[in-house]
Amino acid sequence: MEDVRTEIAERVKNIIVGQLAVEKSKVVDDASIVDDLGADSLEVVQIVMLIEDEFGITIPDAPAEEFLTVQDAIDFVVASQP
């Protein structure tokens, strides 16, 4: 299970790095997507859509609004896996 979590974390972080053009070293689990990484509301929506596409999942608006940190996004994806 830990291997799956590590793989998911890596994929989520890569999406964030690609979308926000930030250094990978800054995309740590407790980084705030908005405050620390500088995402605006449109970029957050794009990150959510990219995560949905990457993992073949649907993220309802309410949980998406709770993606405050990188860890929040990773935890949601891990919880949504079969």
Phi, psi and omega in degrees: 000323181295324178297318179297316180297318180297318179295316179298315180301316180297316181294318178297315180297320178297321177299314182295316178301314182294321183285321186260353181052048176251161178293139181301328181296339180274343183271078179256163187306319184267011178287133174285128182298324181271305188289316184272324186257352171080020180288140171265178186298324179293319179295324177297316178299318180295320177298315179300315180295320178294321177296317178302313180296315184299320187253359179064038180237166174245131180249110179298159184302318184300307178297324181299324179290344181266002177284079181273323181239166175302319180300320179302316181294316180298313181300320179297314181297316179301316181293335184272355181282143181292000000 
